[in-house]
Amino acid sequence: MATPEYLQSLFGFDGQVAVVIGGAGELGGAIARGLAQAGAHVVIADVAEDPCVKRCAEICELGGKASWTLIDVTNRESITAALNVSAAINGKVDCLVNAAGVNFGSNFLDYPEDRWDFIMNINLKGTFNTCQIFGKHMAENGGGSILNFGSVTSLLPLSRVFGYAASKAGVMNLTQNIAQDLALQNVRCNTICPGFFPAEQNRKLLDEQRVANIMGHTPMKRYGEPDELIGAALLLLSKNAGKFITGAKISVDGGFTAAWF
């Protein structure tokens, strides 16, 4: 029988500070709750105050520790300010989750250039910015762990979301390069690739035919629930259970990327 002490030694985050960018959203919020319940002080970093405050209240009601800061991932001064606020809690930031993201749907020939640029700036360049700024802090302070949000579209093309898919493929490649570059500085960097979850940014893209196509390609025949991301996230972020995992990608998608039928 596993003892609580053994599980804590593997998956406990007591005394650690975890910054969840996009933590006010549904998927980032689930990972923030999981990290807080595993013992971390979670910093919710997002673009609007009210959702951050609500997420912190939710975590505190569950008995966790949370605070918040505003962040704009396209602005490096904003990122540095968020890092400084977070590092002041316990002296350093141990974990970073990049869960911020935007999407847009269109056929290719009508896909607007400004939407493409907007998506790339947040999803891909924003991830580059935060990984570089937080990664340097971690390398200078004994190490840490970064978890970037990819997607099933990091691995397989998906119609109508060309900018999103390209940005997430870029995030996965960027993550592998960061993992290689920072490994000897004890900074790990991994990707979690969610399948189809009921996130707000995706609902408006899911008409009846698209839902039927997705379910037909998903062996589990259902959407994911946000809390189903927590286990994989804790593994990849944990400094003990995941200490030899870097440059990896874990798909949490009900079998979508494994199904070719």
C-alpha positions, 0 to 999 in steps of 0.5 A: 500500500502506498503511504501518504509520505511516499506519494508526497515525496513524489508529487508534493509541491510544498514550499514551491511557487508555481506561476500559471499564465492563463490560470484564470481560464478553464484548463489553466485553472484546473492545473492551478487548482491541482498544483495548489492542492498538491501544496504549491503557492500558485500565482494566477497570471492573466490579462484581467483582474476579476477572473484572477480574483475569482480563481484565487478565491476558488483555490483558497476555498479549497484550502490552497494558497494563491495570489494573482498578478496581471500579465501580457505575454506580448510585453516583456516588461509585463512578464518581468514584473510578474516574475518579480512579484512571484519570486518575492513570495518565497525567493524564487519561482519553481514552476511555470505553466504556459496555458494562455492561448487564443484561436480563430477558425476560417477556411484557409483562403479567407484566413485574415493576416491580422488574426494569424499575427495575433495568434502567433504573437500570443501562442508562440512568441508569448511562450518564447518570451515567458520561457526565456525570462522565467527560464533565465531566472530558474537557471540562475536559482538552482533550476525549475520546471516549465510546462507549455501547452501544446495541442493535438494540433501540435501533432496532427493537422486540423482544418479551419484553425490554421494559425492555432495549429501552426502556433502549437506545432511551434510551441512543441518544437520550441519546448524541445529546443529549450529542454536541450539548451537548459538541461545542464542548468536543471531547468526542465521543459515539457509539453502537455497536448490536450485534446478536445476540452470544453474551453470557451475559445473552442465552443464557437468553432464546434458545429454539429458536423465538426463535433461528429467528426471529432467524436468519430476520431476519438476512441473514448467518444467524449470530450475531456474534463479540465481536471483530467489534465492535472495528473499529467501536469503534476508528473511533468512539473514535479521535481521528483516524479518527473526529474528525468523527463524533459523535452517530452510531450504527453497527449491527454486526448482520449486517444485522438492522436493514436486513432487512425481508422 
